[in-house]
C-alpha cells in the first residue's frame, strides 16, 4: 500500500470516530475526498494539507487526535 492510500485510510478511520465533534469529522471527510479526486497529485495533496493544518490549530481537537493528524500530515508532506 502506498503512502497516499495509507493517509486516506487513516483519515477515514478518524472520520468514523463518533467521539469527535461533527465539524472535525466534516473536515476529515473533506480532506479524504480531496485526496480521492482525479486531479493533479500535487494540487490535491496541497488542498488536503490545508484542510488538515486548519484542524491542527483548532483548540477543540484533543491531543490524541492532533497526534494522529500530525502523523497523516507527515505522510502527505513526504509525497
Long-range contacts (C-beta under 8 A, 24 or more apart in sequence): 3-75, 3-76, 3-78, 3-79, 4-35, 4-41, 4-45, 4-76, 4-79, 6-75, 7-35, 7-48, 7-72, 7-75, 7-76, 8-32, 8-35, 8-36, 10-68, 10-71, 10-72, 10-75, 11-35, 11-72, 14-65, 14-68, 14-69, 14-72, 17-65, 20-65, 21-60, 23-60, 24-55, 24-58, 24-60, 24-61, 24-65, 27-51, 27-52, 27-54, 27-55, 28-55, 41-79, 45-76, 45-79, 48-76, 49-73, 49-76, 49-77, 52-76
